């Protein structure tokens, strides 16, 4: 029988991998939505909105990580 502490690093790595995939695909969908919504707008508008989406994404990740620690 394996102690619970011994299996923790494997779970952490698997969780990290899953979160990486979720963030990657979520960001891809969000950036594509911004690109489609600003198709007729100047490039600066598209880049500004994509930067805003990136900041929001980072803030959401930070909030989730902090909530999981508590």
Secondary structure in CASP SS format (residue, H / E / C, confidence):
PFRMAT SS
TARGET T0000
AUTHOR 0000-0000-0000
METHOD secondary structure of the structure
MODEL  1
X C 1.00
X C 1.00
X C 1.00
X H 1.00
X H 1.00
X H 1.00
X H 1.00
X H 1.00
X H 1.00
X H 1.00
X H 1.00
X H 1.00
X H 1.00
X H 1.00
X H 1.00
X H 1.00
X H 1.00
X H 1.00
X H 1.00
X H 1.00
X H 1.00
X H 1.00
X H 1.00
X H 1.00
X H 1.00
X H 1.00
X H 1.00
X H 1.00
X H 1.00
X H 1.00
X H 1.00
X H 1.00
X H 1.00
X H 1.00
X H 1.00
X H 1.00
X H 1.00
X C 1.00
X C 1.00
X C 1.00
X C 1.00
X C 1.00
X H 1.00
X H 1.00
X H 1.00
X H 1.00
X H 1.00
X H 1.00
X H 1.00
X H 1.00
X H 1.00
X H 1.00
X H 1.00
X H 1.00
X H 1.00
X H 1.00
X H 1.00
X H 1.00
X H 1.00
X H 1.00
X H 1.00
X H 1.00
X H 1.00
X H 1.00
X H 1.00
X H 1.00
X H 1.00
X H 1.00
X H 1.00
X C 1.00
END
